[in-house]
Amino acid sequence: MSASSTSPSSDAGAWVIAPDTRDALSARVREVWHYRRILFFFSVNALQGLYRKTRLGMPWLFIRSLLPLVIGSFVFGEVMRVPSGGVPYFVFFTTGQLAWNVFDGPLVRASRGLAVNRQLLTKLYVPRVILPLAQMSAGLVEPLVMTGVLIGTLVYYRVGDGVWYANGGVRLFAVVPSVLTILAFAFSLSLWTSVWQARARDVRFVLRYIVSFWLYLTPVIYPLARIPAKVRWLAYLNPPTAPVETFKWAVLPDMVHSWAWFGYSVAVTIVVFLTGAVFFGRAESATVDRL
């Protein structure tokens, strides 16, 4: 609920009540901070929803993360023989999937933020942007599990082969801006998709297909170096490409990387966030009224 302002009209004694759009973005940030305990509550609830009413309980979170890694690395690494830049394909595949799932999971989960809380929104006011933001926490479980798997795999190869298939030193710090950019892009997109999905249920299925196809347009299961240099810029036009490649470059040796294209991805993320924030702010009230 945004603040409102009043101003005198041409008729004496008459006032016009209209939304106060001044400093709207910072006002929303302050509102989210004011309701931070509610944000924490919805985040915990989203996490518990991943294993609620399952026989296995929390171990299911690990199984659902491990199975795609094992199957994917077998199909692409052993059957299709996709090159992996000189490291074991399971290490390469897990690193790429980790970076991708920082985008995939939070985007899909955040897009459900308004839809899964439709009954609450019709009875109680909370800043609506909290709901997609809280749902993102559930999407971060798989990347966290994959991080543990990746570290364990690196240790396994270090003990078994005597080789540490990872970078160290300052270069590893590039993981932080990579992850933040991927997360920010996912949240920025969810400002659009959460509204659309609340209005039409089929958006959920369409989004799932789009994200699945998007994976193959991003160099996750294959190295970017496999794309001919003369058309590589087309791959970089895909906003997740540069931060995913920067993540892989930070973790693994002999990966292709470009800070210039990383800056492009950051710029696209800013544009998507600003336009998404305006869209969400204008559409959220009308969307809640239709729930």
C-alpha positions, 0 to 999 in steps of 0.5 A: 500500500503506497502512501497517498498525497492530497492537493487542492483542486480548482473547486474551493474546498475540494481535494484530490487524493492520489498515490504519492509516487515520489521516492517510490522505490526507496519507500518500498525498500523501507517497507520491506525492511519494516516487514522483515520479520514477515519476510523471514516467516514466508521464507521459512514456510517456503523452505518447509514446503519443499519437503512437507507431506513427504515420506522422506522429509528433509533427505528429499531435498538432497535426492532431488538435487543429486539425481539430475547431477548424476543422470545429466553428467552420465548422459552428456559426459559419458554418452554424448562425450561433451568436452569439459575443458580439461576437468572431469565432466562431473566437476564441470557439469556440477559447476555449471548447474550450480550457477544455472540453478541460482537463476532457475530455481529462484525464478520459478519459485519467485514467480509463484509468490503471489499465486500460492498466497492468494488466500492470504492476500485477500484477507491481510495486507503485506507488502506484496513484493515480499512474497516473490522475494520470500519464495526465492529462498526455496529456490536456493536449496538446490544450489546450496546442496550442489555446492556441498557436492562440488566441494566433496567431488573436488576433495575426492579427486584431490585424494584419488588423483592428486589433482585439485581441479579448481582455482584458488586465490583472488580469482575465486572471489569473482563467484560473489558478483556472479551469484549476485548478478544471477540472483538479481536477474532472477528476481527482476524477471519475477517482478513480471512473471509473478503478476502474470502467473497470479492472473493465469495459471498456465503461465507457470507451465509456459515459464517452466518450458521456457526456462528448460529451453533457456538452459540449452541457450546458456553454456551450462552443459558445454563450454562457451569455447565450443561456440565459434568465435565469430558468433560467440557474441550471440551467446553473450547477448543472452543475459545469464551467459556472462555471469554463468561463465564468470562463475565457471571461470572463477571456479575452474581453470581454462574457462572463457570469460569477459568482464565487458560482457559481464557489465552488459549483463549487469546493465540488462539486469538493472533495466529489467529490475527498474521496469519490473518494479514499475510494472509490479507496483502498478499491477499488484493491486489490480492483480490481488483484486482478481484473486 
